[in-house]
């Protein structure tokens, strides 16, 4: 009954416009990107469950852990079965996660929120995140950075939509004096309905290219020679045996941990920094607007910086993300409270690097390991995101819980966490410097790659 989801039924006909693929990918990524808007309603869940930031923050951490683990486990399955089946499956898990989490809030059972949004929803996040990546790289072999940036910018932009929408829905559902968590539960039900529609749109419009397809006028033999870009292929199983994979794991972990350091407490951090700088009162609505602005940076960075990497190379762009990023983190800690404009500027650029790091990593993997099983390799690398999803919130919440309640602190209370992130970025910078081309002993025989790709294009 579900054979229409099979890969062979999604192969694009001759003359298909490849520019129709990014909107399909965006439809999924804009929905699952809602995970970045958790800071908007986090304090309401703290009040509702009578808990603390660390326990409520674990909801987000668990979702990111499951994102990385499900992406790693399901990577080969996604590559084999194609993006339509993957997007369809992602939608079912993501929507179910909202429904179970809402039930947990209504029944005052925090473990159900962990199970729903964190565990079930996190599986939907992982499958949905990687579902279009290898397909986009195959549709855009001439511009892989731009292609992955087009899709993955949607994940960063999800909070741009979800943050103000969350604020509006929370205000709407709070009318009449509802208990703190009830508006959040009703908001989750609303998101479940909306995301079901949009993610299914993406699933039913996506297509994969035929095995022998290539862009008109594209000749891979005429590309500029770059020692960091291979014409060979490495399997997912062999990739994890290479030092390059683990160096990139460290690079991604460090970049993500530092970005989450701002995102995870964005709304209260903005209020505390602005108040320290002399702005006496910043409402949750205004703070939510700034969270939306940071989401623009996250989204724009995924497109602008990843596209730039097509021009200057992946390794140099990560030197910018990590090197310039650590300087800006230090400046944010020291001077971010002195002027509203400085805080916004520093945080905006840092978050653009964070987003750019996510969007560029698939192209970096394609350069080093080829296209053979790049989706599966990408999925396994996202375990770094899982680890960062735990480390980032633990670092920030661990420091802040000892200081008081975020939203009522001075900017100096954030210094230990922010300077820890400076050190994390320095480690990532060194790891990126050590990346070299993959040794020939890890390459797949050409005939085995060709046979496997022909089989996949037929859905076998």
Residue pairs with C-beta under 8 A, 6 or more apart in sequence:
3 9
5 81
5 84
5 85
5 88
5 203
6 81
6 82
6 85
6 459
7 80
7 81
7 82
7 84
7 85
7 208
7 456
7 457
7 459
8 457
8 458
8 459
9 84
9 459
10 82
10 83
10 84
10 206
10 207
10 208
11 207
11 208
11 209
11 210
11 457
12 207
12 208
12 209
12 210
12 213
14 210
16 207
16 209
18 139
18 140
18 209
18 215
20 205
20 207
21 132
21 135
21 136
21 139
21 206
21 207
22 136
22 147
22 150
22 151
23 202
23 205
24 83
24 87
24 132
24 201
24 202
24 203
24 205
24 206
24 207
25 83
25 131
25 132
25 135
25 136
25 150
25 151
25 154
25 202
25 206
26 150
26 151
26 153
26 154
26 202
27 154
27 198
27 199
27 201
27 202
27 205
28 87
28 90
28 91
28 128
28 131
28 132
28 154
28 198
28 199
28 202
28 203
29 128
29 129
29 132
29 151
29 152
29 153
29 154
29 155
29 157
29 158
30 154
30 155
30 157
30 158
30 161
30 198
31 94
31 128
31 158
31 194
31 195
31 198
31 199
32 90
32 94
32 124
32 125
32 128
32 129
32 155
32 158
33 154
33 155
33 156
33 157
33 158
33 159
33 161
33 162
34 158
34 159
34 161
34 162
34 191
34 195
35 60
35 63
35 64
35 121
35 125
35 158
35 159
36 155
36 156
36 158
36 159
36 162
36 263
36 295
36 298
37 158
37 159
37 162
37 163
37 166
37 291
37 295
38 59
38 60
38 264
39 263
39 264
39 265
39 266
39 267
39 268
39 291
40 162
40 163
40 166
40 167
40 170
40 267
40 284
40 288
40 291
41 166
41 170
41 184
41 187
42 53
42 56
42 57
42 267
43 268
43 406
43 407
44 170
44 180
44 181
44 183
44 184
45 51
45 56
45 59
45 105
45 113
45 180
45 181
45 184
46 52
46 53
46 56
47 180
47 181
48 105
48 108
48 179
48 180
48 181
48 182
48 184
49 55
49 56
49 108
49 110
49 181
51 110
52 401
53 397
53 400
53 401
53 406
54 393
54 394
54 397
54 398
54 401
55 110
57 264
57 393
57 397
58 114
58 118
58 393
59 113
59 114
59 117
59 118
60 118
60 264
60 389
60 393
61 118
61 389
61 390
61 393
61 394
62 114
62 118
62 119
62 122
63 117
63 118
63 121
63 122
63 125
63 389
64 122
64 125
64 385
64 386
64 388
64 389
64 390
65 122
65 386
65 389
65 390
66 118
66 119
66 121
66 122
66 123
66 125
66 126
66 386
67 122
67 125
67 126
67 129
67 382
67 385
67 386
67 389
68 126
68 382
68 383
68 384
68 385
68 386
68 387
68 389
69 122
69 126
69 383
69 386
70 122
70 123
70 125
70 126
70 127
71 126
71 127
71 129
71 130
71 378
71 379
71 380
71 382
71 383
72 126
72 379
72 380
72 382
72 383
73 379
74 86
74 126
74 127
74 130
74 379
75 130
75 236
75 373
75 375
75 376
75 377
75 378
75 379
75 380
76 236
76 373
76 376
76 379
77 86
78 86
78 127
78 130
78 131
78 134
78 375
78 376
78 379
79 134
79 373
79 375
79 376
79 456
80 456
82 135
82 208
82 459
83 131
83 132
83 135
83 203
83 206
83 208
84 203
84 204
84 206
86 127
86 128
86 130
86 131
87 128
87 131
87 132
87 199
87 202
87 203
87 206
88 200
88 203
89 124
89 127
90 124
90 125
90 127
90 128
90 131
90 199
91 124
91 128
91 195
91 196
91 199
91 200
91 203
92 124
93 120
93 121
93 123
93 124
93 127
94 121
94 124
94 125
94 128
94 195
94 199
95 124
95 192
95 195
95 196
95 199
96 116
96 120
96 121
96 124
97 116
97 117
97 118
97 119
97 120
97 121
97 122
97 123
97 124
98 116
98 117
98 121
98 188
98 189
98 191
98 192
98 195
99 116
99 188
99 189
99 192
100 112
100 115
100 116
100 117
100 120
101 112
101 113
101 116
101 117
101 121
101 185
101 188
102 116
102 185
102 186
102 188
102 189
102 192
103 109
103 112
103 116
103 185
104 110
104 111
104 112
104 113
104 114
104 115
104 116
105 113
105 181
105 182
105 184
105 185
105 188
106 182
106 185
108 181
117 188
126 379
126 382
128 199
129 152
129 155
129 382
130 375
130 378
130 379
130 382
132 151
132 206
133 148
133 151
133 152
133 362
133 374
133 375
133 378
134 362
134 371
134 374
134 375
134 378
135 206
135 208
135 209
135 375
136 144
136 147
136 148
136 150
136 151
137 144
137 147
137 148
137 362
137 363
137 366
137 371
137 374
138 208
138 209
138 371
139 147
139 209
140 146
140 147
140 215
141 214
141 215
141 218
141 220
141 371
142 215
142 218
143 307
143 310
144 310
144 362
144 363
144 366
144 367
145 306
145 307
145 308
145 309
145 310
145 314
145 359
145 360
145 363
146 303
146 306
146 307
146 310
147 363
148 306
148 359
148 360
148 362
148 363
149 302
149 303
149 304
149 305
149 306
149 307
149 356
149 359
149 360
150 303
152 302
152 306
152 355
152 358
152 359
152 362
153 299
153 300
153 301
153 302
153 303
153 355
153 359
154 299
155 302
155 358
156 295
156 298
156 299
156 301
156 302
156 355
156 358
157 295
157 296
157 298
157 299
158 295
159 291
159 292
159 295
159 298
160 292
160 295
160 296
160 298
160 299
162 191
163 288
163 289
163 291
163 292
163 295
164 288
164 289
164 292
166 187
166 288
167 284
167 285
167 288
169 183
169 186
169 187
169 190
170 183
170 184
170 187
171 183
171 285
172 183
173 182
173 183
173 186
173 187
174 183
208 457
210 457
211 453
211 454
211 456
211 457
214 220
220 231
223 229
226 313
226 367
227 437
228 313
228 314
228 315
228 367
228 368
228 435
228 437
229 367
230 367
230 368
230 369
230 370
230 437
230 438
230 443
231 370
232 370
232 438
232 440
232 443
232 444
233 369
233 370
233 371
233 372
233 373
233 443
233 444
233 449
234 242
234 368
234 369
234 370
234 372
234 373
234 377
234 438
234 442
234 443
234 444
235 372
235 373
235 444
236 373
236 376
236 377
236 380
238 442
238 444
239 245
239 365
239 369
239 373
239 377
239 380
239 442
240 246
240 380
241 442
242 438
242 439
242 442
243 434
244 368
244 369
244 435
244 436
244 437
244 438
245 377
245 380
245 381
247 431
247 432
247 434
247 435
248 361
248 364
248 365
248 368
248 381
248 431
248 435
249 381
249 383
249 384
250 384
250 427
250 428
250 431
251 318
251 322
251 357
251 428
251 431
251 432
251 435
252 357
252 358
252 361
252 381
252 382
252 384
252 385
252 388
253 384
253 385
253 387
253 388
253 391
253 428
254 322
254 388
254 424
254 425
254 427
254 428
254 429
254 431
255 318
255 321
255 322
255 325
255 353
255 354
255 357
255 358
255 425
255 428
256 354
256 357
256 358
256 384
256 385
256 388
256 389
256 392
257 388
257 391
257 392
257 395
257 421
257 424
258 325
258 326
258 329
258 350
258 354
258 392
258 421
258 424
258 425
258 428
259 298
259 350
259 351
259 353
259 354
259 355
259 357
259 392
260 388
260 389
260 392
260 393
260 396
261 392
261 395
261 396
261 417
261 418
261 420
261 421
262 269
262 294
262 347
262 350
262 351
262 354
263 294
263 298
263 351
263 354
264 392
264 393
264 396
264 397
265 396
265 397
265 400
265 406
266 287
266 290
266 291
266 294
267 284
267 287
267 288
267 290
267 291
267 407
268 287
268 406
268 407
268 409
269 406
269 414
270 282
270 287
270 290
270 291
270 343
271 282
271 284
271 287
271 407
272 406
272 407
272 408
272 409
272 410
272 411
272 413
272 414
273 336
273 337
273 343
273 411
273 414
274 282
274 337
274 340
274 343
275 281
275 282
276 337
276 410
276 411
276 412
277 337
277 338
277 339
277 340
277 343
277 411
279 340
290 344
293 344
293 348
294 347
294 348
294 351
295 351
296 348
297 347
297 348
297 349
297 350
297 351
297 352
297 355
298 351
298 352
298 354
298 355
299 355
300 352
300 355
301 351
301 352
301 353
301 354
301 355
301 356
301 359
302 355
302 356
302 358
302 359
303 359
304 352
304 356
305 317
305 320
305 321
305 352
305 353
305 355
305 356
305 359
305 360
306 317
306 356
306 359
306 360
306 363
308 317
309 316
309 317
309 356
309 360
309 363
309 364
310 363
314 360
314 363
314 364
314 367
315 364
315 432
315 435
317 356
317 360
318 357
318 360
318 364
318 428
318 432
319 429
319 432
319 433
320 353
321 353
321 354
321 356
321 357
322 353
322 425
322 426
322 428
322 429
322 432
323 425
323 429
324 349
324 353
325 350
325 353
325 425
326 421
326 422
326 425
326 426
326 429
328 346
328 349
328 350
329 346
329 350
329 418
329 419
329 421
329 422
329 425
330 418
330 419
330 422
331 342
331 346
332 343
332 346
332 347
332 350
332 418
333 414
333 415
333 418
333 419
333 422
335 342
335 346
336 342
336 343
336 346
336 347
336 411
337 343
337 411
361 378
361 381
362 374
362 378
365 374
365 377
365 378
365 381
366 374
368 435
368 437
368 438
369 377
369 438
370 444
370 449
372 444
372 449
372 452
372 453
395 417
395 420
395 421
396 417
399 413
399 414
399 416
399 417
399 420
400 406
400 409
400 413
400 414
400 417
403 409
403 413
404 413
